[in-house]
Amino acid sequence: MGLRVVHCGSGAMGRRALRGILDHPDLELVGQYVWSADKAGKDSGELCGRAPVGVRATTDWAELLALDADCVCYFGRTMPGDAEATIADMLPFLAAGTNVVHFSAFEFAHPPTAPARARELVEAACAKGGSSFFFTGIDPGWATTDLAIAALAAADRVDCVRVLELGWMGNYASQSLREIFGFGIAPGTTPGMLRDGKLMGLWAPTLHAIADVLGVEIEDWETHFEVDTLDHDIEAGIGTVAAGTAVVLHFELRALSGGKPIAIVEHVDKVWRDAGRQWKSQHAPVDLAHRIEIEGDPNFTLEVAYAPDGSTGGATVMPVVNAIPAVCAARPGLLGPLDVPRYWARNVRKSARRKADPGAAFRA
């Protein structure tokens, strides 16, 4: 028997995570939460394009709480600024002793700087239940935090750590690309993520974590935002993007120490591949890459290039799923990336020989 998991989420990322749970040899799906009444009662396998697995989806959190699972894998729909609303459904699980891994409460990526009231609620629930609460993802998450920290093992003097996302988003249908990120806005217009403080909420925790590892204090912040346009309309996943409006976004969030940037998040995101050539692009011929640039001695770069076969979605969600055994084995409390043992994939090709006790590594 594996660790008993309740999964929440059946959107694009939630479905991909659900398949990851079903395929993980150390996990057993025992419950499924959905928000939509029309999905209630459906088998979890059906929700993610698989054969039935014998777990029926429900809209009743109390029903899932009664399962006394080892972990909840939470893929809710939220943005920074909604921390208390995001965690509200999870607090009873934490208080009952069920751990939570999640993809949604971005501000908790760096526990010491999480919103004070929400942090107090989580810490109190974890203390009561002896449970743990852990956020990760890809960006923010593994690609911008864990990978950057791992890269520092090869550094001597560090002048600045730059973490980048470089990618084409032309097939994304989410209107958050317009409303928050700013695709389709006129040059000089402030996008939602700057106007509402979402840029800090999303990526400041990553830079705080890097600063912690380096042992430096962040004294101030800088933001930079610019766009590139085309002279004709284009069609993208979000619909028509009009001529003269943003088809490429270039932004940076810079954490300053000693009067200079010590850590930077930089994005060049596009809905039209051939625009924005004046900015950085992927080294590999792929649509999306994450890059770590260590500036200092030695100077070096790491880049994760995602194959154009749908791999991006899996890489986005699997750090959450693969973290479940490590989080269940970790100390109780609100956890950051340095508080969780190393974790990795456990789903190997069927022809590979397996040890008799595949979960032993996390119980050692």
WOLINMO-V548720 format. One record per residue. N is the residue number from 1. RES is the residue in three letters. PHI is phi in degrees with one decimal (NA if undefined). BURIAL is # if it has 16 or more other C-alpha atoms within 10 Angstrom, else .. Layout:
n: (N	N)
res: (RES	RES)
phi: (PHI	PHI)
burial: (BURIAL	BURIAL)
//
This chain:
n: (1	2	3	4	5	6	7	8	9	10	11	12	13	14	15	16	17	18	19	20	21	22	23	24	25	26	27	28	29	30	31	32	33	34	35	36	37	38	39	40	41	42	43	44	45	46	47	48	49	50	51	52	53	54	55	56	57	58	59	60	61	62	63	64	65	66	67	68	69	70	71	72	73	74	75	76	77	78	79	80	81	82	83	84	85	86	87	88	89	90	91	92	93	94	95	96	97	98	99	100	101	102	103	104	105	106	107	108	109	110	111	112	113	114	115	116	117	118	119	120	121	122	123	124	125	126	127	128	129	130	131	132	133	134	135	136	137	138	139	140	141	142	143	144	145	146	147	148	149	150	151	152	153	154	155	156	157	158	159	160	161	162	163	164	165	166	167	168	169	170	171	172	173	174	175	176	177	178	179	180	181	182	183	184	185	186	187	188	189	190	191	192	193	194	195	196	197	198	199	200	201	202	203	204	205	206	207	208	209	210	211	212	213	214	215	216	217	218	219	220	221	222	223	224	225	226	227	228	229	230	231	232	233	234	235	236	237	238	239	240	241	242	243	244	245	246	247	248	249	250	251	252	253	254	255	256	257	258	259	260	261	262	263	264	265	266	267	268	269	270	271	272	273	274	275	276	277	278	279	280	281	282	283	284	285	286	287	288	289	290	291	292	293	294	295	296	297	298	299	300	301	302	303	304	305	306	307	308	309	310	311	312	313	314	315	316	317	318	319	320	321	322	323	324	325	326	327	328	329	330	331	332	333	334	335	336	337	338	339	340	341	342	343	344	345	346	347	348	349	350	351	352	353	354	355	356	357	358	359	360	361	362	363	364)
res: (MET	GLY	LEU	ARG	VAL	VAL	HIS	CYS	GLY	SER	GLY	ALA	MET	GLY	ARG	ARG	ALA	LEU	ARG	GLY	ILE	LEU	ASP	HIS	PRO	ASP	LEU	GLU	LEU	VAL	GLY	GLN	TYR	VAL	TRP	SER	ALA	ASP	LYS	ALA	GLY	LYS	ASP	SER	GLY	GLU	LEU	CYS	GLY	ARG	ALA	PRO	VAL	GLY	VAL	ARG	ALA	THR	THR	ASP	TRP	ALA	GLU	LEU	LEU	ALA	LEU	ASP	ALA	ASP	CYS	VAL	CYS	TYR	PHE	GLY	ARG	THR	MET	PRO	GLY	ASP	ALA	GLU	ALA	THR	ILE	ALA	ASP	MET	LEU	PRO	PHE	LEU	ALA	ALA	GLY	THR	ASN	VAL	VAL	HIS	PHE	SER	ALA	PHE	GLU	PHE	ALA	HIS	PRO	PRO	THR	ALA	PRO	ALA	ARG	ALA	ARG	GLU	LEU	VAL	GLU	ALA	ALA	CYS	ALA	LYS	GLY	GLY	SER	SER	PHE	PHE	PHE	THR	GLY	ILE	ASP	PRO	GLY	TRP	ALA	THR	THR	ASP	LEU	ALA	ILE	ALA	ALA	LEU	ALA	ALA	ALA	ASP	ARG	VAL	ASP	CYS	VAL	ARG	VAL	LEU	GLU	LEU	GLY	TRP	MET	GLY	ASN	TYR	ALA	SER	GLN	SER	LEU	ARG	GLU	ILE	PHE	GLY	PHE	GLY	ILE	ALA	PRO	GLY	THR	THR	PRO	GLY	MET	LEU	ARG	ASP	GLY	LYS	LEU	MET	GLY	LEU	TRP	ALA	PRO	THR	LEU	HIS	ALA	ILE	ALA	ASP	VAL	LEU	GLY	VAL	GLU	ILE	GLU	ASP	TRP	GLU	THR	HIS	PHE	GLU	VAL	ASP	THR	LEU	ASP	HIS	ASP	ILE	GLU	ALA	GLY	ILE	GLY	THR	VAL	ALA	ALA	GLY	THR	ALA	VAL	VAL	LEU	HIS	PHE	GLU	LEU	ARG	ALA	LEU	SER	GLY	GLY	LYS	PRO	ILE	ALA	ILE	VAL	GLU	HIS	VAL	ASP	LYS	VAL	TRP	ARG	ASP	ALA	GLY	ARG	GLN	TRP	LYS	SER	GLN	HIS	ALA	PRO	VAL	ASP	LEU	ALA	HIS	ARG	ILE	GLU	ILE	GLU	GLY	ASP	PRO	ASN	PHE	THR	LEU	GLU	VAL	ALA	TYR	ALA	PRO	ASP	GLY	SER	THR	GLY	GLY	ALA	THR	VAL	MET	PRO	VAL	VAL	ASN	ALA	ILE	PRO	ALA	VAL	CYS	ALA	ALA	ARG	PRO	GLY	LEU	LEU	GLY	PRO	LEU	ASP	VAL	PRO	ARG	TYR	TRP	ALA	ARG	ASN	VAL	ARG	LYS	SER	ALA	ARG	ARG	LYS	ALA	ASP	PRO	GLY	ALA	ALA	PHE	ARG	ALA)
phi: (NA	-91.2	-65.3	-86.6	-122.3	-101.4	-109.9	-122.9	131.4	-139.9	-80.5	-58.0	-76.2	-62.6	-65.3	-65.8	-65.5	-61.2	-63.2	-62.6	-65.5	-62.5	-90.8	-79.7	-69.5	-104.0	-122.9	-128.5	-73.3	-120.8	-156.4	-142.5	-102.2	-134.0	-86.0	-86.2	-61.9	-73.2	-94.9	-61.1	89.9	-77.5	-72.4	-59.6	-59.9	-62.5	-65.0	-117.9	79.2	-115.5	-66.9	-56.1	-118.3	86.8	-117.5	-98.6	-72.4	-142.4	-103.9	-107.6	-62.5	-62.4	-61.9	-75.7	-60.9	-67.2	-72.8	53.9	-72.6	-76.4	-154.2	-107.1	-104.6	-108.7	-118.6	-89.0	-108.2	-159.6	-138.4	-54.0	104.2	-113.4	-58.3	-65.9	-66.1	-65.2	-87.5	-55.8	-71.5	-87.3	-59.0	-61.3	-65.4	-59.7	-66.5	-89.6	99.7	-94.3	-69.2	-134.5	-111.9	-149.3	-117.8	-119.4	-88.4	-56.8	-63.4	-87.6	-63.7	-128.1	-51.0	-61.4	-107.2	-63.2	-51.2	-56.6	-64.1	-64.8	-62.9	-62.0	-64.4	-66.4	-62.9	-66.0	-66.5	-64.4	-64.1	-67.4	-97.5	64.9	-113.4	-127.8	-134.1	-140.5	-105.1	-157.5	-176.9	-115.4	-153.8	-73.2	144.0	-57.8	-70.5	-104.8	-119.1	-59.8	-66.8	-63.7	-64.0	-61.9	-64.0	-66.8	-63.7	-97.9	-100.2	-107.9	-79.9	-113.8	-90.9	-163.9	-113.8	-115.8	-116.1	-127.8	-115.8	-129.6	-166.9	-102.0	-120.0	-63.7	-98.8	-75.6	-97.2	-63.6	-72.5	-63.1	-62.1	-84.0	-70.8	-109.2	-74.5	112.1	-61.5	87.7	-87.8	-78.3	-53.9	91.6	-84.1	-82.7	-73.5	-59.2	-69.6	-89.0	-68.6	-104.2	75.9	-71.2	-59.1	-66.7	-62.7	-77.3	-115.9	-59.2	-58.0	-58.7	-71.2	-61.6	-64.7	-63.9	-62.2	-59.0	-63.1	-77.1	73.3	-120.9	-99.8	-84.3	-96.4	-163.5	-131.1	-132.1	-125.1	-140.8	-145.9	-151.0	-131.5	-124.4	-129.2	-123.0	-94.2	-147.9	-66.4	-132.3	-108.9	-134.4	-58.6	-86.7	106.2	-74.0	-109.1	-73.3	-54.3	82.8	-115.5	-67.6	-113.1	-137.0	-115.9	-124.7	-140.0	-137.2	-117.5	-115.7	-96.4	-102.3	-144.3	66.6	83.6	-135.9	-63.8	-107.1	-152.7	-138.1	-98.5	-130.3	-125.9	-124.7	-114.5	-133.5	-114.2	-137.3	-60.6	-89.5	-95.8	69.5	-67.9	-75.1	-108.6	-65.2	-140.3	-63.5	-71.7	-87.8	-80.0	-130.5	-81.0	-143.7	-145.2	-114.3	-130.5	-114.0	-116.5	-98.1	-101.7	160.0	-138.2	-80.2	-85.9	-157.4	-133.2	-117.6	-136.4	-102.5	-107.9	-92.7	-59.9	-79.7	-133.0	89.1	-66.0	-57.4	-61.7	-64.3	-66.6	-69.2	-100.8	-67.7	-57.2	-68.0	-64.7	-67.3	-76.9	-56.2	-60.8	-67.2	-67.0	-63.9	-89.8	-81.3	-65.6	-67.2	124.1	-80.5	-109.2	-110.3	-61.9	-88.4	-97.9	-109.7	-57.2	-57.4	-137.9	-160.8	-66.7	-123.2	-91.7	-106.4	-55.1	-65.5	-78.6	-75.4	-77.0	-109.4	-73.2	-66.1	-124.0	-68.3	-92.5	-62.0	-59.5	-91.0	-105.7	-68.4)
burial: (.	.	#	#	#	#	#	#	#	#	.	.	#	#	#	#	#	#	#	#	#	#	.	#	#	#	#	#	#	#	#	#	#	#	.	.	.	.	#	#	.	#	#	#	#	.	#	#	.	.	.	.	.	.	#	#	#	#	#	.	#	.	.	#	#	.	.	#	#	#	#	#	#	#	#	#	.	.	#	#	#	.	#	#	.	#	#	.	.	#	#	#	#	#	#	#	#	#	#	#	#	#	#	#	#	#	#	#	#	#	#	#	.	#	#	.	.	#	#	.	.	#	#	#	#	#	#	.	#	#	#	#	#	#	#	#	#	#	#	#	#	#	#	#	#	#	#	#	#	.	#	#	.	.	.	.	.	#	.	#	#	#	#	#	#	#	#	#	#	#	.	.	.	.	.	.	#	#	.	#	#	#	#	#	#	#	.	.	.	#	#	#	#	#	.	.	.	#	#	#	#	#	#	#	#	#	#	#	#	#	#	.	.	#	.	.	.	#	.	.	.	.	.	.	#	.	#	#	#	#	.	.	.	.	.	#	.	#	.	.	#	#	.	#	#	#	#	#	#	#	#	#	#	#	#	#	#	.	.	.	#	#	#	#	#	#	#	#	#	#	#	#	.	.	#	#	.	.	.	.	#	#	.	.	.	.	#	#	#	#	#	#	#	#	#	.	.	.	.	.	.	.	#	#	#	#	.	.	.	.	.	#	#	#	#	#	#	#	#	#	#	#	#	#	#	#	#	#	#	#	.	#	#	#	#	#	#	.	.	#	.	.	#	.	.	.	.	.	.	.	.	.	.	.	.	.	.	.	#	.	.	#	.	.)
//
